[in-house]
Structures are given as C-alpha cells and as structure tokens.
C-alpha cells in the first residue's frame, strides 16, 4: 500500500541529512515536501538533490513539492527529473 507522507522543513542547514534519514527509515515511495520556508536557492538545490536521492531507492516513486513562488516553480520545472511534481 502506498501512502502519501508529508515532510515539512524548517530553515535549518541540515535539511538534506534530515531528508536522507527520513527516506532511509520510512517506506515512502510518495512524499509531499513543503519547501515554502526555504529561499529560492535552497529550494532549488534541495529539490534537485532530493530527487536524485529518492530516485535511487524508489525509481517509480514521486516527490511532490509545495513551493512558495512561481519563480521557484519555473526553475524546478526546468530540470528533467521524472519523479518531481509541483503542487
């Protein structure tokens, strides 16, 4: 059974490590990530890196991102990651 898990970030500096730990310890082929508290650079960097990391464990999985602005949405959508979805 697949479930949609939510993962909200604060603006801490070790968000990638938190995400890696979360993926490693949970069954999470589909995850919704709230990036609204991150600035544009951190949000784009995290989206690309987390997509690659999640894809290694779940090649058919999905990462859904909540982003705070249209500019971030446009930047992230330009990357050709098959498991990214902007909501």
Secondary structure by P-SEA (a helix, b strand, c coil): cbbbbbbbbccccaaaaaaaaaaacccccbbbbbcccccaaaaaaaaaaaaaaaaaacccbbbbbbcccaaaaaaaaaccccccccc
